[in-house]
Amino acid sequence: MTIYKRKGKYFAKWQSDGLTFSSNSSFLTSTQIETIRKFELELNYMNNNYRSTTKDTYTVSFRESSKTFVDGSWTWFGYLHFRGKI
């Protein structure tokens, strides 16, 4: 998912994982922007000490900097909850 600002308004653009690999874009409301901020804050509390074989990896990039977070807890499922609100 890519968040971008155009003419003072924020938009989200994402690509589906389906066979058509379509691209979707939508205007973000102030509630959705707040949801994104909360999600980003929660990423800072990810505990990478889990020994599960499956892990969710999140990468947040802004300009030239990038930070990666890993969740192997099998309890948070952050993106599923996040995506349902966007």
Secondary structure, 3 states (H helix, E strand, C coil): CEEEEECCEEEEEEECCCCCCCEEEEECCHHHHHHHHHHHHHHCCCCCCCCCCCCEEEEEEECCEEEEEEECCCCCCHHHHHHHHC
